[in-house]
Amino acid sequence: MIFLRIACFLILISVFIAGCQSDQGGSIQNEEAAGQSQTQDTESVLKNLDVPWSIAKSDENFYLSERTGQIVKWNRDSDELVIQKLNLKKTLHLEGEGGFLGLELASDFKESKQAYAYHTYKEENTVKNRIVILEEKNGQWTEIKVVLEDIPGAQFHNGGRIKIGPDSKLYAAAGDSLNPELAQNKDSLAGKILRIEPDGSVPADNPFPGSYVYSYGHRNPQGLAWDERGTLFSTEHGQSAHDEINRIQPGKNYGWPVIEGDEQREGMETPLYHTGDETWAPSGIAYKEGMLYVATLSGKAVKTFEVHTGGVQTYLDGWGRMRDVMIEDDDLYAVTNNRDGRGNPVKEDDQMLLKKLIAQ
């Protein structure tokens, strides 16, 4: 009987130890799976892109602007990919953060085959930016109209994002062109979010009569998105971390270079959210159901920001620097920028990624 009890006790000890080892092994496996999940549930649908900057789409055709001066057209159904040439009336200036940046298809693109583009150029040794209308014809894009020129530019801080808002106006994010004081000068287009009629004229209901300026006091805004109520959000690079998400209101002053982060000054807006001592370098953004999806360059991820609670999470990572995002139904598309001179590209970079949206 004594020997039987000892044997049973030894069996129970063995089972307990085996169970602990199994739990520990499972925990390690779960941690490994969690670390890999961000890449495993994300598909690379396009590879070997040349510093893509904007994602636009019509039906099954995607159009990606590449900073080096071309448009990539990809049909999702047929998987056909074409590199389309640009015919601009002023030579593209590729330097630092400049080049061929924002791309937005016209509202009537299916009929007109026209799109808006934001690009850097040089005139009399001065770097500038311009917005033009391009037309797709015979497999290439040709400039047919100037919307706005002489937007101050520089090696860095060119802004570059353009979007058509729910009011059918064209919005453009312009950087401070490395001249911070211009952001506070309402007579300058630098450091502003601009609001423009599609034909290039100034909207009659802009906050400053006769001016394209919609909001000012921005350092280097690169993202524009609206919620279902028509509220405009923008992302902005801070000077030293303190990157921002702002809720944009017409005529408001967002403080740069006078304030940033939690600093306050009468007549100036503090950000809806800022990253504190962490650097994101946020660029393109997309909105769906109370959530902003933010492509971050230094952050090397697509982050989510819950508008009503302020909650932040990492949604997609493991692929390097992220430049732009687009949401269609339950699909999120993002493009990397590991070949922009600041990343560590792998053989297949840059890439466009696809991830199915899941509840946050």
C-alpha positions as CSV (number, residue, x, y, z in Angstrom):
1,M,0.0,0.0,0.0
2,I,2.8,2.4,0.9
3,F,4.6,1.6,-2.3
4,L,1.3,2.2,-4.3
5,R,0.9,5.6,-2.7
6,I,4.5,6.6,-3.5
7,A,4.0,5.5,-7.1
8,C,0.8,7.5,-7.4
9,F,2.5,10.5,-5.9
10,L,5.4,10.2,-8.4
11,I,2.9,10.0,-11.3
12,L,1.1,13.1,-10.1
13,I,4.4,15.0,-9.8
14,S,5.3,13.9,-13.3
15,V,2.0,15.0,-14.7
16,F,2.3,18.4,-12.9
17,I,5.8,19.0,-14.3
18,A,4.8,18.0,-17.8
19,G,1.8,20.3,-17.6
20,C,4.0,23.2,-16.5
21,Q,6.4,22.5,-19.3
22,S,3.5,22.4,-21.8
23,D,2.1,25.7,-20.5
24,Q,5.6,27.3,-20.8
25,G,6.1,26.0,-24.2
26,G,2.7,27.1,-25.3
27,S,3.4,30.6,-23.9
28,I,6.6,30.9,-25.9
29,Q,4.8,29.7,-29.0
30,N,2.0,32.3,-28.4
31,E,4.6,35.1,-28.0
32,E,6.3,34.0,-31.2
33,A,3.0,33.9,-33.0
34,A,2.1,37.3,-31.7
35,G,5.4,38.7,-32.9
36,Q,4.9,37.3,-36.4
37,S,1.1,38.0,-36.7
38,Q,1.6,41.5,-38.1
39,T,3.4,40.1,-41.1
40,Q,1.6,36.8,-41.5
41,D,-1.8,38.4,-41.9
42,T,-0.6,41.0,-44.4
43,E,-0.1,40.3,-48.1
44,S,2.4,42.0,-50.3
45,V,0.4,42.6,-53.5
46,L,3.0,44.8,-55.3
47,K,6.8,44.7,-55.1
48,N,9.8,46.6,-56.3
49,L,8.1,50.0,-56.3
50,D,10.2,53.1,-56.6
51,V,9.4,55.2,-53.5
52,P,5.5,55.3,-53.8
53,W,3.9,58.3,-52.3
54,S,0.1,58.2,-52.9
55,I,-2.5,55.6,-53.5
56,A,-5.5,56.3,-55.7
57,K,-8.0,53.9,-57.2
58,S,-10.8,53.7,-59.8
59,D,-12.8,50.5,-60.1
60,E,-10.1,47.7,-60.2
61,N,-7.3,50.0,-61.3
62,F,-4.8,51.4,-58.7
63,Y,-2.7,54.4,-59.5
64,L,0.4,54.9,-57.4
65,S,2.5,58.1,-57.6
66,E,6.2,57.4,-57.3
67,R,8.4,60.2,-56.0
68,T,10.9,59.7,-58.8
69,G,8.4,60.8,-61.4
70,Q,6.1,58.2,-62.8
71,I,2.7,56.6,-62.1
72,V,2.3,52.8,-61.5
73,K,-1.0,51.5,-62.8
74,W,-2.1,48.1,-61.5
75,N,-5.2,46.2,-62.2
76,R,-6.2,44.1,-59.3
77,D,-8.3,41.6,-61.3
78,S,-5.9,40.9,-64.2
79,D,-2.7,41.6,-62.1
80,E,-1.5,43.7,-65.1
81,L,1.1,46.4,-64.1
82,V,2.2,49.3,-66.3
83,I,4.7,52.1,-65.5
84,Q,3.2,55.3,-66.9
85,K,5.3,58.2,-68.1
86,L,4.6,61.8,-66.9
87,N,4.7,64.8,-69.3
88,L,5.0,67.8,-67.1
89,K,5.4,71.4,-68.4
90,K,7.9,72.2,-65.6
91,T,10.7,69.8,-64.9
92,L,10.3,67.6,-61.8
93,H,12.8,68.5,-59.1
94,L,13.8,65.4,-57.1
95,E,15.7,66.3,-53.9
96,G,15.3,65.4,-50.3
97,E,11.6,65.0,-49.6
98,G,10.6,66.6,-52.9
99,G,9.6,65.1,-56.2
100,F,6.3,63.7,-57.5
101,L,4.1,63.6,-54.4
102,G,0.3,63.8,-54.0
103,L,-2.0,62.2,-56.6
104,E,-5.8,62.4,-56.5
105,L,-8.2,61.2,-59.2
106,A,-10.8,63.7,-60.3
107,S,-14.4,63.1,-59.2
108,D,-15.4,62.4,-62.8
109,F,-12.3,60.4,-63.5
110,K,-14.1,57.5,-65.3
111,E,-15.2,60.0,-68.0
112,S,-12.5,62.7,-67.9
113,K,-9.4,60.5,-67.2
114,Q,-8.1,63.4,-65.2
115,A,-6.2,63.6,-61.9
116,Y,-4.7,66.3,-59.7
117,A,-0.9,66.0,-58.9
118,Y,1.4,67.9,-56.5
119,H,5.1,68.0,-57.5
120,T,8.3,69.9,-56.7
121,Y,10.0,72.0,-59.3
122,K,12.8,74.6,-59.4
123,E,12.6,78.1,-60.8
124,E,15.5,80.5,-60.9
125,N,17.3,78.4,-58.3
126,T,14.3,78.5,-56.0
127,V,12.6,75.3,-55.0
128,K,8.8,75.4,-55.3
129,N,5.7,73.2,-55.5
130,R,2.8,73.2,-57.9
131,I,-0.6,71.5,-58.3
132,V,-1.6,70.5,-61.8
133,I,-4.2,68.6,-63.7
134,L,-3.0,65.5,-65.6
135,E,-4.9,63.5,-68.2
136,E,-4.4,59.8,-68.8
137,K,-4.2,59.0,-72.5
138,N,-2.4,56.3,-74.6
139,G,-0.8,54.9,-71.5
140,Q,0.8,58.1,-70.2
141,W,-0.1,61.2,-68.3
142,T,0.1,64.7,-69.7
143,E,-0.3,68.0,-67.9
144,I,-3.2,70.0,-69.3
145,K,-3.8,72.7,-66.7
146,V,-2.1,74.5,-63.8
147,V,-4.2,74.7,-60.6
148,L,-1.7,76.5,-58.4
149,E,2.0,77.3,-58.5
150,D,4.6,79.1,-56.4
151,I,3.9,77.1,-53.3
152,P,7.2,77.6,-51.3
153,G,9.4,74.5,-51.3
154,A,12.8,73.3,-50.1
155,Q,14.9,70.2,-49.7
156,F,12.6,69.2,-46.9
157,H,9.1,70.2,-45.6
158,N,7.2,70.3,-48.9
159,G,4.0,68.7,-47.5
160,G,2.5,67.2,-50.6
161,R,-0.8,65.5,-49.8
162,I,-3.8,66.5,-51.9
163,K,-7.4,65.2,-51.5
164,I,-10.9,66.1,-52.7
165,G,-13.1,66.8,-49.7
166,P,-16.7,65.9,-49.2
167,D,-17.5,69.5,-50.3
168,S,-15.9,68.7,-53.7
169,K,-13.1,71.2,-53.1
170,L,-9.4,70.3,-53.5
171,Y,-7.4,70.4,-50.3
172,A,-3.6,70.5,-50.2
173,A,-1.1,70.1,-47.3
174,A,1.8,72.5,-47.8
175,G,5.0,72.4,-45.6
176,D,6.8,75.4,-44.1
177,S,9.6,75.0,-46.7
178,L,12.2,75.1,-43.8
179,N,11.1,78.7,-43.1
180,P,9.1,78.3,-39.8
181,E,8.0,82.0,-39.7
182,L,6.1,81.5,-43.0
183,A,3.7,79.2,-41.2
184,Q,2.4,82.2,-39.3
185,N,2.3,84.5,-42.3
186,K,-1.2,84.3,-43.8
187,D,0.0,85.9,-47.0
188,S,2.3,82.9,-47.7
189,L,1.1,79.5,-48.9
190,A,3.8,77.7,-46.8
191,G,2.9,75.9,-43.6
192,K,-0.8,75.8,-44.5
193,I,-3.7,73.6,-45.5
194,L,-5.0,75.1,-48.7
195,R,-8.6,74.9,-50.0
196,I,-9.0,75.3,-53.8
197,E,-11.8,75.1,-56.3
198,P,-11.2,72.3,-58.8
199,D,-10.6,74.9,-61.5
200,G,-7.9,76.6,-59.5
201,S,-9.9,79.6,-58.2
202,V,-10.3,80.6,-54.6
203,P,-13.5,79.3,-53.0
204,A,-15.8,82.2,-52.1
205,D,-16.4,80.8,-48.6
206,N,-12.8,80.4,-47.6
207,P,-12.0,81.8,-44.2
208,F,-9.8,84.6,-45.5
209,P,-11.3,86.4,-48.5
210,G,-9.4,86.0,-51.7
211,S,-6.9,83.5,-50.1
212,Y,-6.4,79.8,-50.6
213,V,-5.4,79.5,-46.9
214,Y,-7.8,77.3,-45.0
215,S,-5.7,76.8,-41.8
216,Y,-2.2,77.9,-40.9
217,G,0.6,77.4,-38.3
218,H,1.6,74.0,-39.7
219,R,5.1,72.6,-39.9
220,N,5.0,69.7,-42.4
221,P,1.5,68.3,-42.8
222,Q,1.3,65.1,-44.9
223,G,-2.1,63.5,-44.2
224,L,-5.7,64.5,-44.9
225,A,-8.9,62.6,-44.1
226,W,-12.6,63.3,-43.3
227,D,-15.1,61.5,-41.1
228,E,-18.7,60.8,-42.0
229,R,-19.7,64.2,-40.6
230,G,-17.3,66.1,-42.8
231,T,-14.7,66.8,-40.1
232,L,-11.2,67.2,-41.5
233,F,-8.2,65.6,-39.8
234,S,-4.6,66.1,-40.6
235,T,-1.2,64.6,-39.6
236,E,1.9,66.8,-39.1
237,H,5.5,66.2,-38.4
238,G,6.8,67.8,-35.2
239,Q,10.2,69.4,-34.7
240,S,11.5,66.9,-32.2
241,A,9.0,64.1,-31.8
242,H,5.6,65.7,-30.8
243,D,4.1,64.6,-34.1
244,E,0.5,65.7,-34.3
245,I,-3.0,64.7,-35.3
246,N,-5.1,67.8,-35.7
247,R,-8.8,68.4,-36.1
248,I,-8.8,71.1,-38.7
249,Q,-11.2,74.1,-38.5
250,P,-11.4,76.9,-41.1
251,G,-9.3,79.9,-40.2
252,K,-7.6,78.4,-37.2
253,N,-4.0,78.8,-36.2
254,Y,-2.2,75.5,-35.3
255,G,0.7,77.2,-33.6
256,W,3.9,76.3,-35.4
257,P,6.5,77.6,-34.6
258,V,5.2,79.3,-31.5
259,I,3.8,76.3,-29.7
260,E,3.9,72.5,-30.1
261,G,2.8,69.5,-28.0
262,D,0.8,70.6,-24.9
263,E,2.0,74.2,-25.0
264,Q,-0.8,76.7,-25.2
265,R,-1.1,80.3,-26.5
266,E,-4.3,82.4,-26.9
267,G,-5.6,82.2,-30.4
268,M,-3.7,78.9,-31.2
269,E,-5.0,75.4,-31.4
270,T,-3.4,72.5,-29.5
271,P,-3.4,69.1,-31.3
272,L,-6.1,66.5,-30.9
273,Y,-3.2,64.1,-30.2
274,H,0.6,64.3,-30.1
275,T,3.2,61.6,-29.7
276,G,5.2,63.2,-26.9
277,D,8.8,62.1,-26.9
278,E,8.1,59.4,-29.4
279,T,8.6,60.0,-33.2
280,W,6.1,58.7,-35.7
281,A,6.8,61.0,-38.7
282,P,3.1,60.5,-39.8
283,S,2.2,60.7,-43.4
284,G,-1.0,59.5,-45.2
285,I,-4.2,58.8,-43.2
286,A,-7.5,57.1,-43.8
287,Y,-10.7,57.1,-41.7
288,K,-13.3,54.5,-41.0
289,E,-15.9,54.1,-38.2
290,G,-14.3,56.4,-35.6
291,M,-10.8,55.2,-36.3
292,L,-7.9,57.0,-38.1
293,Y,-5.3,54.8,-39.7
294,V,-2.0,56.6,-39.8
295,A,1.0,55.6,-42.0
296,T,4.1,56.4,-40.0
297,L,7.6,56.6,-41.4
298,S,9.9,56.7,-38.4
299,G,7.2,54.7,-36.5
300,K,7.5,52.0,-39.2
301,A,3.9,51.0,-38.8
302,V,0.3,51.8,-39.5
303,K,-1.0,53.1,-36.2
304,T,-4.7,53.5,-35.3
305,F,-6.1,56.5,-33.4
306,E,-9.6,56.2,-31.9
307,V,-11.0,59.7,-32.4
308,H,-13.4,59.6,-29.5
309,T,-11.3,58.0,-26.8
310,G,-7.8,59.0,-28.0
311,G,-6.6,55.3,-27.9
312,V,-3.6,54.4,-30.0
313,Q,-2.5,51.0,-31.2
314,T,-0.1,49.5,-33.7
315,Y,-2.2,48.0,-36.5
316,L,0.3,46.8,-39.1
317,D,4.1,46.6,-38.6
318,G,7.1,44.6,-39.6
319,W,7.5,46.1,-43.1
320,G,9.4,49.2,-42.4
321,R,8.5,52.9,-43.2
322,M,4.9,53.6,-44.2
323,R,4.0,56.5,-46.5
324,D,0.3,56.2,-47.4
325,V,-2.8,54.2,-46.6
326,M,-6.2,53.7,-48.3
327,I,-9.3,51.9,-47.1
328,E,-11.8,50.2,-49.4
329,D,-14.6,48.3,-47.8
330,D,-12.8,45.9,-45.4
331,D,-9.4,46.1,-47.1
332,L,-6.6,48.4,-46.0
333,Y,-3.8,49.1,-48.5
334,A,-0.5,50.6,-47.4
335,V,2.7,51.5,-49.2
336,T,6.2,51.3,-47.8
337,N,9.0,53.9,-48.3
338,N,12.1,52.0,-47.4
339,R,13.9,53.3,-50.5
340,D,13.4,57.0,-49.7
341,G,17.0,57.3,-48.4
342,R,16.1,56.9,-44.7
343,G,15.1,53.3,-44.6
344,N,16.7,49.8,-44.8
345,P,15.2,48.3,-47.9
346,V,15.0,44.6,-48.5
347,K,15.2,43.0,-52.0
348,E,11.4,43.4,-52.7
349,D,11.0,46.9,-51.5
350,D,9.2,49.1,-51.9
351,Q,5.8,47.3,-51.6
352,M,2.1,47.8,-51.5
353,L,0.5,45.7,-48.7
354,L,-3.0,44.5,-48.1
355,K,-4.5,43.7,-44.8
356,K,-8.1,42.8,-43.9
357,L,-9.6,45.2,-41.4
358,I,-10.5,43.7,-38.0
359,A,-12.5,45.2,-35.2
360,Q,-10.3,47.4,-32.9
